[in-house]
Amino acid sequence: MVQLFKDFDTSKKLGFFTAEDTDSYDTVVRPILKALKPQLTKYRRANLERQVRIRCFGHVLNLSAKAFFEGYSSEIFDSAYNKDKLDVNTELRLLTEWRKCVSVGKLHNAVHFIRRSSQRRGQFLVIITGRIRADILQERGLWLINRTWWA
């Protein structure tokens, strides 16, 4: 593999390695880093090895999307995907529950709440167009009721 990187002049462009989360990953990546970065000490190469490792990106992406759409209550989706057909009332109940506990559902509820009243729509336009004083906006505050940690 190292020769391929050198032949195609891509060794300087390597950034991260994505692989399954197994010990054999280290067996492959360690010699590649050793060949491409011979100037590094064993300690620095070990640190680099940890920094450039992406553990099964597909799995991480899948878990992130699932958390975004399903939230912390996946039972809602589990029952929705049941093989039996759901009646309308059960489906509406599940949809209402979903809107309470996931980010997309909470956003839907906020948009729906604002759009149900002409006064709220007007106030929303005042806020987003910057025609409201900062002290009034700060006084009203913004509640972040969400299980997602934003760094």
Long-range contacts (C-beta under 8 A, 24 or more apart in sequence): 1-28, 1-32, 2-31, 2-32, 2-35, 2-36, 5-32, 5-36, 11-36, 14-52, 15-52, 16-52, 16-53, 16-54, 17-52, 17-53, 17-54, 18-54, 18-55, 18-56, 18-57, 19-53, 19-54, 19-55, 19-56, 20-56, 21-55, 21-56, 25-53, 29-53, 67-148, 68-102, 68-103, 68-104, 69-102, 69-104, 70-102, 71-98, 71-101, 71-102, 71-103, 71-105, 71-147, 72-101, 72-147, 73-97, 73-98, 73-101, 73-102, 76-101, 103-146, 103-148, 106-145, 106-146
